[in-house]
């Protein structure tokens, strides 16, 4: 059985605004994650709330939704061997201050809120998140 997986990656508004999309994509490609599909869009606060509904009970929920809908984002389907765990390793810790050297968040994250990227955390969530942005 192959460990070929797909995961959703989002380049968040802070990174798109600073024109970091290509740098981030190069990190994925260099680490054997293929970008199967990609698009740049802006979502509404309601769409962000729907996307992040798993976090709706958390104190940071409203800020998270406001932030994700604050500017253009780039969403991608990444595919590769163990893509979900590999992507999470490449992203680094949620708080850039705690992220390992050379991870995307260490390199480009501004703060725990503006940490440049999102990635699915499980096979089930990857399916849900991919379907959210890539309907067909």
C-alpha positions in Angstrom: 0.0 0.0 0.0 1.3 3.4 -1.0 1.4 6.3 1.4 0.5 8.8 -1.3 -1.7 11.4 0.3 -3.2 14.7 -0.6 -3.3 17.6 1.8 -4.6 21.2 1.7 -2.1 24.0 2.0 -3.1 27.7 2.4 -0.6 30.5 1.9 -2.2 33.0 4.2 -2.8 36.8 3.7 0.4 37.9 5.4 2.6 35.8 3.1 0.6 36.6 -0.1 0.8 40.3 0.8 4.6 40.0 1.1 4.8 38.1 -2.2 6.2 34.9 -0.7 4.0 32.4 -2.6 6.7 31.3 -5.0 9.3 30.9 -2.2 6.9 28.7 -0.2 5.9 26.7 -3.3 9.6 26.0 -4.0 10.0 24.5 -0.4 7.1 22.1 -1.2 8.5 21.1 -4.5 12.0 20.7 -3.2 10.6 18.3 -0.6 8.8 16.1 -3.1 5.3 17.5 -2.7 3.6 18.0 -6.0 1.2 21.0 -6.4 -1.8 19.2 -8.0 -4.0 22.3 -8.1 -3.6 25.9 -7.0 -5.7 29.1 -7.0 -5.6 32.5 -5.5 -8.8 33.9 -4.1 -10.3 36.0 -1.3 -12.9 34.5 1.0 -15.5 36.2 3.1 -15.6 36.1 6.9 -18.5 33.8 6.7 -16.6 31.4 4.5 -13.6 31.6 6.9 -16.0 30.7 9.7 -17.3 27.7 7.8 -13.7 26.6 7.0 -12.5 26.9 10.6 -15.8 25.7 12.3 -13.8 23.0 14.1 -12.3 25.9 16.1 -15.5 27.8 16.8 -15.4 27.2 20.5 -11.8 28.5 20.8 -11.1 32.1 22.0 -9.1 32.9 18.9 -11.9 31.8 16.4 -13.1 35.3 15.5 -9.6 36.7 15.0 -8.7 33.7 12.9 -11.7 34.2 10.6 -11.1 37.9 10.3 -7.5 37.3 9.5 -8.0 34.6 6.9 -10.6 36.8 5.1 -8.5 40.0 5.4 -6.8 39.6 2.0 -6.0 37.2 -0.9 -4.9 33.7 0.0 -3.5 30.9 -2.2 -4.9 27.5 -1.7 -3.2 24.3 -3.0 -3.6 20.6 -3.1 -0.3 19.0 -2.3 0.3 15.4 -3.1 3.2 13.2 -2.1 4.3 10.4 0.1 3.0 11.1 3.7 2.0 14.5 2.4 0.1 15.5 5.5 2.8 14.9 8.1 5.5 16.1 5.7 3.7 19.4 5.1 3.2 19.9 8.8 6.9 19.3 9.4 7.8 21.8 6.6 5.4 24.4 8.1 6.9 24.2 11.6 5.2 25.1 14.9 2.2 27.4 14.9 4.2 30.0 16.8 7.1 31.0 14.5 9.2 31.7 17.6 9.0 28.0 18.5 9.4 26.7 14.9 12.5 24.8 13.9 15.1 26.5 11.8 14.3 26.6 8.0 10.6 25.7 8.4 8.2 28.0 6.5 6.9 29.6 9.7 10.4 30.2 11.1 11.5 31.8 7.8 8.3 33.8 7.0 5.9 33.8 10.0 5.4 37.1 11.7 3.4 36.0 14.8 1.3 33.1 16.1 -1.6 34.7 14.3 0.2 35.7 11.1 2.1 32.5 10.6 2.0 32.5 6.8 0.6 29.0 6.1 -2.1 26.4 7.0 -2.0 22.7 6.4 -4.5 19.9 7.0 -3.8 18.0 10.2 -5.3 14.6 9.3 -6.4 12.5 6.3 -10.1 13.2 7.2 -9.6 17.0 7.5 -7.5 17.0 4.3 -10.5 15.6 2.4 -12.9 18.1 4.0 -10.6 21.0 3.5 -9.7 20.1 -0.2 -13.4 19.8 -0.9 -14.1 23.2 0.7 -11.9 25.0 -1.9 -11.9 22.6 -4.8 -15.5 21.5 -5.2 -15.1 18.9 -8.0 
